[in-house]
Amino acid sequence: MSLQQNIDQDIKSAMLNKDSSRLRGLRAIKAALLVAKTEKGAETVTEDTEIKVLQRLVKQRKESAEIYQAQNRQDLYQIELEELQVIEAYLPKQMDRSEISAHITEVIARTGAAGMKDMGKVMGIVNKNLAGKADGKTISELVKELLA
């Protein structure tokens, strides 16, 4: 079953259960997938594209939550967190920092990267290997740390 079909089924069950916070998150996912489907003129959205869309939604929710918390808007902050939890449930399990660091160390050893000048080469390989499993910001921080 595709992600789109999963989302449609979950929207129906959230409506029946009158779960408004879950429904909000699911509708956000469905809208983003529809936009991705029409954006490039493609009739189908690949699994990689779906993961990228979900990651973008997660990033947006985290940034919005930080802003709302800084402005002391707990009502809006709570809404963003609820949607964030719903969206993250559809992403693959995220790797922790130690797992990412171990993978980066392996890539550095394999490519023979010696310093910051090789960061682009390492980032390209690591981002390709860990697509959907790790946050790009975390990967970047760890690559800088390990190459320095």
Summary of the structure (lengths in Angstrom):
residues: 148
radius of gyration: 18.1
end to end distance: 44.4
largest distance: 57.1
contacts: 399
relative contact order: 0.11
helix: 77%
strand: 0%
